[in-house]
């Protein structure tokens, strides 16, 4: 993967995707060392999710699918797990929470169960928001405003994700009959 990363960093979408992994590593570092204020970690977390929105935009606009596009989902899973690990270090949750999320997300990815994976990730993000709300209402407010701005700016992408999510349920119902 080393050569693929070096060769593809000229592509903006790949650069943004790779930066999300680096930002998740920073969050994990803060979780493991006990360093990093919640303000800083939230800023890094929101920056990482912003790159998630921007990498797809740049890939579509440039007509280039980057070499790291196949790693987008594992990087997202790692980001959510890193955020949960930080919340464990702050005393909000048991260490089992990020471990269960990480293992379940990898299994759902392996079996190509995208709709349950999206549900699991959404629940994990809500757990993060719940902890943030308990920690500092001001930070929770900023995170909510950020989410609303992203939803408005990326409304077409959000609508596409909702359709994909609902199609996953319809496909499962069809398979069960």
C-alpha positions as CSV (number, residue, x, y, z in Angstrom):
1,X,0.0,0.0,0.0
2,X,3.0,2.4,0.5
3,X,3.7,2.8,-3.2
4,X,0.0,3.3,-3.9
5,X,-0.3,6.0,-1.3
6,X,2.7,7.9,-2.6
7,X,1.6,7.7,-6.2
8,X,-2.0,8.8,-5.5
9,X,-1.3,11.8,-3.1
10,X,-1.3,14.0,-6.2
11,X,-5.1,13.5,-6.4
12,X,-7.0,15.9,-4.0
13,X,-9.6,13.2,-3.1
14,X,-6.8,10.8,-2.1
15,X,-5.0,13.5,-0.1
16,X,-8.2,14.2,1.8
17,X,-8.9,10.6,2.4
18,X,-5.4,10.0,3.7
19,X,-5.6,13.1,5.9
20,X,-8.7,11.5,7.5
21,X,-6.6,8.5,8.6
22,X,-3.9,10.8,10.0
23,X,-6.5,12.9,11.9
24,X,-7.9,9.6,13.3
25,X,-4.4,8.6,14.4
26,X,-4.1,12.0,16.3
27,X,-7.3,11.3,18.1
28,X,-6.2,7.8,19.0
29,X,-2.9,9.2,20.2
30,X,-4.8,11.7,22.5
31,X,-6.9,8.8,23.7
32,X,-3.9,6.6,24.6
33,X,-1.8,9.3,26.2
34,X,-4.6,11.2,28.0
35,X,-3.5,14.4,26.2
36,X,-5.6,16.7,24.1
37,X,-8.4,18.9,25.3
38,X,-12.0,18.0,24.3
39,X,-12.0,21.3,22.3
40,X,-9.0,20.2,20.3
41,X,-10.2,16.7,19.8
42,X,-13.6,17.9,18.6
43,X,-11.9,20.2,16.1
44,X,-9.8,17.4,14.8
45,X,-12.9,15.1,14.6
46,X,-15.0,17.6,12.7
47,X,-12.1,18.3,10.4
48,X,-11.8,14.6,9.7
49,X,-15.5,14.3,8.9
50,X,-15.3,17.4,6.7
51,X,-12.6,15.6,4.7
52,X,-15.0,12.8,4.3
53,X,-17.5,15.1,2.6
54,X,-14.9,16.9,0.5
55,X,-13.0,13.8,-0.9
56,X,-16.2,12.6,-2.6
57,X,-16.9,16.0,-4.0
58,X,-13.4,16.4,-5.4
59,X,-13.5,12.8,-6.9
60,X,-16.8,13.5,-8.6
61,X,-15.7,17.0,-9.9
62,X,-12.4,15.8,-11.2
63,X,-13.8,12.6,-12.7
64,X,-11.0,10.7,-11.0
65,X,-11.5,7.9,-8.6
66,X,-8.5,7.9,-6.4
67,X,-6.5,4.8,-5.5
68,X,-7.5,5.3,-1.8
69,X,-11.2,5.2,-2.6
70,X,-11.3,1.6,-1.6
71,X,-9.9,2.5,1.8
72,X,-12.6,5.2,2.5
73,X,-14.8,2.9,4.6
74,X,-12.1,1.4,6.7
75,X,-10.7,4.9,7.4
76,X,-14.2,6.0,8.5
77,X,-14.5,3.0,10.8
78,X,-11.2,3.8,12.3
79,X,-12.2,7.4,12.8
80,X,-15.3,6.5,14.7
81,X,-13.5,3.9,16.8
82,X,-10.8,6.5,17.6
83,X,-13.4,9.0,18.7
84,X,-15.0,6.4,20.9
85,X,-11.6,5.5,22.3
86,X,-11.1,9.1,23.2
87,X,-14.4,9.1,25.0
88,X,-13.3,6.1,26.9
89,X,-10.1,7.9,28.0
90,X,-12.3,10.8,29.3
91,X,-14.4,8.3,31.3
92,X,-17.6,8.4,29.4
93,X,-17.8,4.8,28.2
94,X,-16.3,1.3,28.9
95,X,-13.4,0.2,26.8
96,X,-15.7,-2.4,25.4
97,X,-17.6,0.2,23.4
98,X,-15.0,1.1,20.8
99,X,-13.8,-2.6,20.6
100,X,-17.4,-3.9,20.0
101,X,-18.0,-1.1,17.4
102,X,-14.7,-1.8,15.6
103,X,-15.2,-5.6,15.5
104,X,-18.8,-5.3,14.5
105,X,-18.0,-2.7,11.8
106,X,-15.3,-4.9,10.3
107,X,-17.6,-7.9,10.2
108,X,-20.4,-6.0,8.6
109,X,-17.9,-4.6,6.0
110,X,-16.5,-8.1,5.4
111,X,-20.0,-9.4,4.7
112,X,-20.9,-6.3,2.6
113,X,-23.8,-5.4,4.9
114,X,-23.8,-1.6,4.2
115,X,-27.2,-0.7,5.7
116,X,-26.5,-2.3,9.1
117,X,-23.0,-0.8,9.1
118,X,-24.5,2.7,8.4
119,X,-26.9,2.1,11.3
120,X,-24.1,1.0,13.7
121,X,-21.9,4.0,12.7
122,X,-24.8,6.4,13.2
123,X,-25.4,5.0,16.7
124,X,-21.7,5.3,17.5
125,X,-21.8,9.0,16.4
126,X,-24.9,9.6,18.5
127,X,-23.0,8.1,21.5
128,X,-20.2,10.6,20.8
129,X,-22.7,13.4,20.6
130,X,-24.3,12.3,23.9
131,X,-20.9,12.4,25.6
132,X,-20.1,15.8,24.1
133,X,-23.5,17.1,25.4
134,X,-22.7,15.9,28.9
135,X,-19.1,17.3,28.7
136,X,-19.8,20.8,27.3
137,X,-23.1,22.1,25.9
138,X,-21.2,24.8,24.0
139,X,-19.1,22.2,22.1
140,X,-22.3,20.1,21.5
141,X,-23.9,23.2,20.0
142,X,-20.9,23.9,17.7
143,X,-21.0,20.2,16.5
144,X,-24.7,20.4,15.8
145,X,-24.2,23.6,13.8
146,X,-21.4,22.0,11.9
147,X,-23.6,19.0,11.1
148,X,-26.4,21.2,9.9
149,X,-24.1,23.2,7.6
150,X,-22.6,20.0,6.2
151,X,-26.1,18.6,5.6
152,X,-27.2,21.8,3.8
153,X,-24.1,22.2,1.7
154,X,-24.0,18.5,0.8
155,X,-27.8,18.0,0.6
156,X,-27.5,16.0,-2.7
157,X,-24.9,13.7,-1.2
158,X,-27.0,13.3,1.9
159,X,-30.1,12.5,-0.2
160,X,-28.1,9.9,-2.1
161,X,-26.9,8.3,1.2
162,X,-30.5,8.2,2.5
163,X,-31.7,6.5,-0.7
164,X,-28.8,4.0,-0.5
165,X,-29.7,3.4,3.2
166,X,-33.4,2.8,2.5
167,X,-32.6,0.7,-0.6
168,X,-30.6,-1.6,1.7
169,X,-33.7,-2.2,3.8
170,X,-35.8,-2.9,0.7
171,X,-33.2,-5.3,-0.6
172,X,-33.2,-7.2,2.7
173,X,-37.0,-7.4,2.8
174,X,-37.0,-8.8,-0.8
175,X,-34.3,-11.4,0.1
176,X,-36.3,-12.6,3.1
177,X,-39.5,-13.2,1.0
